[in-house]
Amino acid sequence: MLTTKNIFIGIAAVLISAPAFAVDTPNDLAGATKITADKAKELIGAKAKIYDVRVATEYVEEHIPGAISVPYKENSKKEAGFDASQDKFDLSKIDSDKNVSIIFQCNGPECWKSYKASAMAVKSGYKNIYWFRGGLPEWKQKGFATEK
């Protein structure tokens, strides 16, 4: 017999067994400036360096013109207090001038790689970090050009 209690138990079982949904990155990152696609385009025009921290195959498929591929290998939890020692990110491939304007981007708010790369750069003493939270999806939504 179908009862309200049985329906509730069934729904609860589905929710408990469902895969976890992607958790969006925080809205802010201390020491970095979160930017939009418009601001990213403006900064790139002013000679800021943009780093695409997605996996290399994604970069090859499509990327923002002028972006430099420096993949962020993520093993840590998707949370603000992530353990950077579990990840691999080669900061030596980033401009050594800690005053240069640097943009990090990946695949939008649910992609933690640009957040984590930005956080690592801030901790390493970089002063002008721009975190393009919307990344490639926002860039394309604006109709801005991409390249392969």
C-alpha positions as CSV (number, residue, x, y, z in Angstrom):
1,M,0.0,0.0,0.0
2,L,1.4,3.4,-1.0
3,T,1.5,5.8,1.9
4,T,3.0,9.2,2.5
5,K,5.6,7.6,4.7
6,N,6.6,5.2,1.9
7,I,6.8,8.0,-0.6
8,F,9.0,10.0,1.7
9,I,11.3,7.0,2.4
10,G,11.5,6.4,-1.4
11,I,12.4,10.0,-2.2
12,A,15.0,10.0,0.7
13,A,16.6,6.9,-0.7
14,V,16.9,8.4,-4.2
15,L,18.4,11.6,-2.8
16,I,20.9,9.7,-0.6
17,S,22.1,7.5,-3.4
18,A,22.2,10.2,-6.1
19,P,25.7,11.4,-7.1
20,A,26.9,14.6,-5.6
21,F,26.3,17.7,-7.7
22,A,29.1,20.0,-8.6
23,V,29.7,22.6,-6.0
24,D,30.3,26.1,-7.3
25,T,33.4,27.9,-6.2
26,P,33.1,30.7,-3.7
27,N,32.1,34.2,-4.9
28,D,35.3,35.8,-3.7
29,L,39.0,35.0,-3.1
30,A,41.0,37.1,-0.7
31,G,44.0,38.6,-2.4
32,A,42.6,38.1,-5.9
33,T,40.1,40.2,-7.9
34,K,37.2,38.3,-9.4
35,I,36.5,39.5,-12.9
36,T,34.0,39.2,-15.7
37,A,34.6,38.3,-19.4
38,D,34.5,42.0,-20.3
39,K,37.1,42.9,-17.7
40,A,39.2,39.9,-18.8
41,K,39.1,41.1,-22.4
42,E,40.1,44.6,-21.3
43,L,43.0,43.3,-19.2
44,I,44.3,41.0,-22.0
45,G,44.2,44.1,-24.3
46,A,46.3,45.9,-21.7
47,K,48.9,43.0,-21.8
48,A,47.8,41.0,-18.8
49,K,48.8,37.4,-19.1
50,I,46.0,34.8,-19.1
51,Y,46.6,31.3,-18.0
52,D,44.2,28.5,-18.9
53,V,44.5,25.9,-16.1
54,R,42.2,23.3,-17.6
55,V,43.6,19.9,-18.8
56,A,45.8,20.2,-21.9
57,T,43.2,18.4,-24.2
58,E,40.5,21.0,-23.3
59,Y,43.0,23.8,-24.1
60,V,43.8,22.2,-27.5
61,E,40.1,21.9,-28.4
62,E,39.4,25.6,-27.7
63,H,40.8,28.4,-25.7
64,I,40.8,32.2,-25.3
65,P,43.2,33.8,-27.7
66,G,46.6,34.4,-26.1
67,A,45.9,32.1,-23.2
68,I,48.9,30.1,-22.0
69,S,48.2,26.4,-21.0
70,V,49.4,25.6,-17.5
71,P,47.2,22.7,-16.4
72,Y,46.2,22.4,-12.7
73,K,46.1,18.8,-11.5
74,E,43.5,18.7,-8.9
75,N,43.3,16.0,-6.2
76,S,42.2,18.1,-3.2
77,K,38.6,18.6,-2.1
78,K,36.5,21.2,-3.9
79,E,36.4,23.6,-1.0
80,A,37.8,27.0,0.0
81,G,40.2,25.5,2.5
82,F,41.6,22.9,0.1
83,D,44.9,21.2,0.8
84,A,47.2,22.5,-2.0
85,S,49.8,19.9,-1.2
86,Q,47.5,17.3,-2.7
87,D,47.5,19.1,-6.0
88,K,50.1,19.7,-8.7
89,F,50.5,23.2,-10.2
90,D,53.7,24.4,-11.7
91,L,54.0,28.0,-10.6
92,S,57.4,28.1,-12.3
93,K,55.5,28.3,-15.6
94,I,53.8,31.5,-14.5
95,D,55.6,34.9,-15.1
96,S,58.2,35.3,-12.4
97,D,57.4,39.0,-12.0
98,K,55.1,39.0,-9.0
99,N,53.8,42.5,-9.9
100,V,52.6,41.5,-13.4
101,S,48.8,41.3,-14.0
102,I,47.8,37.6,-14.2
103,I,44.4,36.1,-15.1
104,F,43.5,32.5,-14.2
105,Q,40.5,30.8,-16.0
106,C,39.0,27.4,-16.5
107,N,35.4,26.1,-17.1
108,G,33.2,28.4,-15.1
109,P,31.9,28.6,-11.5
110,E,31.8,24.8,-11.0
111,C,35.5,24.5,-12.1
112,W,37.8,24.9,-9.0
113,K,41.1,24.9,-10.9
114,S,41.2,28.6,-11.6
115,Y,40.2,29.3,-8.0
116,K,42.9,27.1,-6.6
117,A,45.6,28.4,-9.0
118,S,44.7,31.9,-8.0
119,A,44.8,31.0,-4.3
120,M,48.3,29.4,-4.8
121,A,49.6,32.5,-6.7
122,V,48.3,34.8,-3.9
123,K,50.1,32.6,-1.3
124,S,53.2,32.8,-3.4
125,G,53.2,36.6,-3.3
126,Y,51.7,37.6,-6.6
127,K,50.1,41.0,-6.3
128,N,47.8,41.4,-9.3
129,I,45.8,38.2,-9.6
130,Y,42.6,38.3,-11.5
131,W,40.3,35.3,-11.1
132,F,38.1,34.9,-14.1
133,R,35.4,32.8,-12.4
134,G,33.1,32.5,-15.4
135,G,36.0,31.2,-17.5
136,L,35.6,29.9,-21.1
137,P,31.8,29.5,-20.9
138,E,31.2,33.1,-20.0
139,W,33.8,34.2,-22.6
140,K,31.9,32.3,-25.3
141,Q,28.5,33.5,-24.0
142,K,29.6,37.0,-24.6
143,G,30.4,36.1,-28.2
144,F,34.1,36.7,-27.9
145,A,36.5,34.8,-30.2
146,T,38.2,31.6,-29.3
147,E,41.0,29.7,-31.0
148,K,42.2,26.1,-31.4
